[in-house]
Amino acid sequence: MTSLTLVRRIRARPSIVFDALTTPDGIAQWWGPDAGPVVLAETDVRIGGRFRVRFRMLDGTEHESVGEYLEIVEPMRLVMSWQWTNGGEPEEDGEVSRIEIDLKRIDSGTEITFTHGRLRTQASRSSHEQGWAAALDKLVRHFSTEHCA
Amino acid sequence: MTPEAPVVIVHYMVNYQERQLDRTFAALVDGTRRAILARLEREDSATVSELAKPFAIKLPAVMKHLDVLYDAGLISRSKAGRVVTVRIQPEPMRAAMVWLRRYERFWSKSLDRLAAYAERREGAATKKRR
């Protein structure tokens, strides 16, 4: 799995979801893997504009990511590049990945399809369709239960 | 030892892990190599000639794939006389999964919170309109 896709249904209209995705006030409310705060959010929502978001996790560590808006179709689609930075320095060998977000109007509100792609680009671009993630997952589960007890 | 030293070590380890991840993913790109790993996972160990049998490629080509897997730390080799036995080494794959899971957890938790926030705002907007 060199790209990760998540689909969620949200009981809110696409324009509200789009705002939450693109405004600093919105981003401050949800960005991050735990209840730790967003300490900085900057967005310049136009093609070529950049964003910067820094959050603190409950364990006290701070993480920052930056990127550039590549496609904007308000309120249906957002594409941006993505890079982790640490004190302004690129992490993960400066690798640039890509985030694609599609919002679809549905009766109950919005269906959001969120893809973080081009992870480990050079190594695995061609492997994406070959489904080795499932095989890998299976192997790892196997070993975590049997060989490495 | 100065207080800075541990930081340097951590950075070194991170870089080392990144390189290891690249090797792991590069090794797993190839279908033949994944098939070899899948078989080793089922059978615990196999000789090189046993591994070569199901493939329509020559032994040297299989050896080359085994070299890539070995260099990535995904298999071990042991030699007894002229027979080379191959075993799978799970640690690099586990590290790769941990890396992928980190992204999954990050976005899954974030989207849960995004949904909750957007739904609160939708509730407020609907109320205002009435």
Boltz contact constraints between the chains, C-beta under 6 A:
constraints:
  - contact:
      token1: [A, 1]
      token2: [B, 100]
      max_distance: 6.0
  - contact:
      token1: [A, 4]
      token2: [B, 103]
      max_distance: 6.0
  - contact:
      token1: [A, 4]
      token2: [B, 104]
      max_distance: 6.0
  - contact:
      token1: [A, 6]
      token2: [B, 107]
      max_distance: 6.0
  - contact:
      token1: [A, 6]
      token2: [B, 111]
      max_distance: 6.0
  - contact:
      token1: [A, 8]
      token2: [B, 111]
      max_distance: 6.0
  - contact:
      token1: [A, 8]
      token2: [B, 115]
      max_distance: 6.0
  - contact:
      token1: [A, 10]
      token2: [B, 115]
      max_distance: 6.0
  - contact:
      token1: [A, 10]
      token2: [B, 118]
      max_distance: 6.0
  - contact:
      token1: [A, 11]
      token2: [B, 119]
      max_distance: 6.0
  - contact:
      token1: [A, 12]
      token2: [B, 118]
      max_distance: 6.0
  - contact:
      token1: [A, 12]
      token2: [B, 119]
      max_distance: 6.0
  - contact:
      token1: [A, 12]
      token2: [B, 122]
      max_distance: 6.0
  - contact:
      token1: [A, 16]
      token2: [B, 118]
      max_distance: 6.0
  - contact:
      token1: [A, 16]
      token2: [B, 121]
      max_distance: 6.0
  - contact:
      token1: [A, 16]
      token2: [B, 122]
      max_distance: 6.0
  - contact:
      token1: [A, 17]
      token2: [B, 118]
      max_distance: 6.0
  - contact:
      token1: [A, 20]
      token2: [B, 114]
      max_distance: 6.0
  - contact:
      token1: [A, 20]
      token2: [B, 117]
      max_distance: 6.0
  - contact:
      token1: [A, 20]
      token2: [B, 118]
      max_distance: 6.0
  - contact:
      token1: [A, 29]
      token2: [B, 117]
      max_distance: 6.0
  - contact:
      token1: [A, 30]
      token2: [B, 110]
      max_distance: 6.0
  - contact:
      token1: [A, 30]
      token2: [B, 113]
      max_distance: 6.0
  - contact:
      token1: [A, 30]
      token2: [B, 114]
      max_distance: 6.0
  - contact:
      token1: [A, 30]
      token2: [B, 117]
      max_distance: 6.0
  - contact:
      token1: [A, 31]
      token2: [B, 110]
      max_distance: 6.0
  - contact:
      token1: [A, 33]
      token2: [B, 105]
      max_distance: 6.0
  - contact:
      token1: [A, 33]
      token2: [B, 106]
      max_distance: 6.0
  - contact:
      token1: [A, 33]
      token2: [B, 109]
      max_distance: 6.0
  - contact:
      token1: [A, 93]
      token2: [B, 18]
      max_distance: 6.0
  - contact:
      token1: [A, 116]
      token2: [B, 103]
      max_distance: 6.0
  - contact:
      token1: [A, 120]
      token2: [B, 25]
      max_distance: 6.0
  - contact:
      token1: [A, 123]
      token2: [B, 22]
      max_distance: 6.0
  - contact:
      token1: [A, 123]
      token2: [B, 25]
      max_distance: 6.0
  - contact:
      token1: [A, 123]
      token2: [B, 26]
      max_distance: 6.0
  - contact:
      token1: [A, 124]
      token2: [B, 25]
      max_distance: 6.0
  - contact:
      token1: [A, 124]
      token2: [B, 29]
      max_distance: 6.0
  - contact:
      token1: [A, 126]
      token2: [B, 29]
      max_distance: 6.0
  - contact:
      token1: [A, 127]
      token2: [B, 29]
      max_distance: 6.0
  - contact:
      token1: [A, 132]
      token2: [B, 28]
      max_distance: 6.0
  - contact:
      token1: [A, 132]
      token2: [B, 34]
      max_distance: 6.0
  - contact:
      token1: [A, 135]
      token2: [B, 34]
      max_distance: 6.0
  - contact:
      token1: [A, 136]
      token2: [B, 93]
      max_distance: 6.0
  - contact:
      token1: [A, 139]
      token2: [B, 41]
      max_distance: 6.0
  - contact:
      token1: [A, 139]
      token2: [B, 93]
      max_distance: 6.0
  - contact:
      token1: [A, 140]
      token2: [B, 93]
      max_distance: 6.0
  - contact:
      token1: [A, 140]
      token2: [B, 94]
      max_distance: 6.0
  - contact:
      token1: [A, 140]
      token2: [B, 97]
      max_distance: 6.0
  - contact:
      token1: [A, 142]
      token2: [B, 41]
      max_distance: 6.0
  - contact:
      token1: [A, 143]
      token2: [B, 90]
      max_distance: 6.0
